[in-house]
Amino acid sequence: MKGTTAEPAQIRDWLVTYIAKLLEFEPEEVKTGIPLGRYGLDSIAAAALTEDLGKWLGFKVDPAILYEHKTIDSLAAFLGRPDADQPD
């Protein structure tokens, strides 16, 4: 088990910035409570997102997590837990 030192709000901000850049949106246009699938992320973009997020957090983030935590808010809350169960 490997936790994170990032707070949910920091993770949420990182995700908003990442998605805004990817989709060429303004950050204010990214809504954190809607499913990420509504932004049209394909499997390649989802894999890249989780890989980059994992590098930022310092541990591997499985792309399948996006199926369990479908919104930015849910994903950030889960990954921001100090006891987040993440593989090395």
C-alpha positions as CSV (number, residue, x, y, z in Angstrom):
1,M,0.0,0.0,0.0
2,K,1.3,3.4,-1.0
3,G,-0.4,6.6,-0.1
4,T,0.0,10.1,-1.5
5,T,1.1,13.3,-0.1
6,A,-1.1,15.3,-2.5
7,E,-4.4,16.7,-1.2
8,P,-7.6,16.0,-3.2
9,A,-7.8,19.7,-4.2
10,Q,-4.2,19.6,-5.6
11,I,-5.0,16.4,-7.6
12,R,-8.3,18.0,-8.8
13,D,-6.4,21.1,-10.0
14,W,-3.8,19.0,-11.7
15,L,-6.5,17.0,-13.5
16,V,-8.4,20.2,-14.5
17,T,-5.2,21.7,-15.9
18,Y,-4.3,18.5,-17.8
19,I,-7.7,18.1,-19.4
20,A,-7.9,21.7,-20.3
21,K,-4.6,21.6,-22.1
22,L,-5.4,18.3,-23.8
23,L,-8.7,19.5,-25.1
24,E,-7.7,23.1,-25.6
25,F,-10.3,24.4,-23.1
26,E,-10.0,27.1,-20.5
27,P,-9.6,25.5,-17.1
28,E,-12.9,27.1,-16.0
29,E,-14.7,25.1,-18.8
30,V,-13.7,21.8,-17.2
31,K,-16.5,20.6,-14.9
32,T,-15.2,18.3,-12.2
33,G,-18.5,16.7,-11.4
34,I,-19.3,15.2,-14.8
35,P,-18.0,11.9,-16.1
36,L,-14.7,12.1,-17.8
37,G,-16.2,10.2,-20.7
38,R,-18.2,13.2,-21.7
39,Y,-15.0,14.9,-22.6
40,G,-14.4,12.3,-25.3
41,L,-11.2,10.8,-23.9
42,D,-10.3,7.7,-25.8
43,S,-8.4,4.8,-24.3
44,I,-5.1,6.2,-25.5
45,A,-5.8,9.6,-23.9
46,A,-7.0,7.9,-20.7
47,A,-3.8,5.8,-20.5
48,A,-1.6,8.8,-21.1
49,L,-3.5,10.8,-18.4
50,T,-3.1,8.0,-15.8
51,E,0.6,7.6,-16.7
52,D,1.3,11.3,-16.4
53,L,-0.8,11.5,-13.2
54,G,1.2,8.6,-11.7
55,K,4.5,10.3,-12.5
56,W,3.3,13.4,-10.8
57,L,2.0,11.5,-7.8
58,G,5.0,9.2,-7.6
59,F,3.2,5.9,-8.0
60,K,1.6,3.9,-10.9
61,V,-2.1,4.7,-11.5
62,D,-3.9,2.0,-13.2
63,P,-6.0,3.3,-16.2
64,A,-8.9,1.1,-15.0
65,I,-9.4,3.4,-12.1
66,L,-11.1,5.8,-14.5
67,Y,-14.0,3.2,-14.8
68,E,-14.4,3.1,-11.0
69,H,-14.0,6.9,-10.4
70,K,-15.6,8.5,-13.4
71,T,-15.4,12.2,-12.4
72,I,-12.5,14.4,-11.6
73,D,-13.9,14.9,-8.1
74,S,-14.3,11.2,-7.4
75,L,-10.8,10.4,-8.8
76,A,-9.1,13.2,-6.8
77,A,-10.9,12.2,-3.6
78,F,-9.8,8.6,-4.0
79,L,-6.2,9.3,-4.9
80,G,-5.9,12.0,-2.3
81,R,-6.5,9.6,0.6
82,P,-3.4,9.0,2.6
83,D,-4.2,5.3,2.6
84,A,-4.9,5.1,-1.2
85,D,-4.3,1.5,-2.2
86,Q,-1.9,1.9,-5.2
87,P,0.6,-0.6,-6.5
88,D,4.3,0.2,-6.6
